[in-house]
Amino acid sequence: MSRQLGEDLIYEILSVVEEIPEGRVATYGQIARLIGRERNARLVGKALSVADMYGDFPCHRVVNHAGRLAPGWDDQRRLLMMEGVPMKDDSHVDLKKCRWDEDCKYINEK
């Protein structure tokens, strides 16, 4: 693991991911902001890529700033659709309808 991405940071990121409710999504940048690393969205993505080594976390609920799903992860769309997450197209969620508000409120109600 790189010096920048130690286990403490991975667990901090995963603890935020664990809070995303079913049927909602968060962005990499949103998670980075919540852990006090506003400009480190890519670091969040890197941590999520190794999340399976640390337990079972709902990483499928994290998308990029435009709502795009992770390239090459075919199950992400299926998992989100099973939770009722609205899609704009085959590779983007509708962030206006399903983005999680980290204050445990929804940014937009369904």
Summary of the structure (lengths in Angstrom):
residues: 110
radius of gyration: 13.1
end to end distance: 39.5
largest distance: 41.0
contacts: 294
relative contact order: 0.18
helix: 42%
strand: 15%
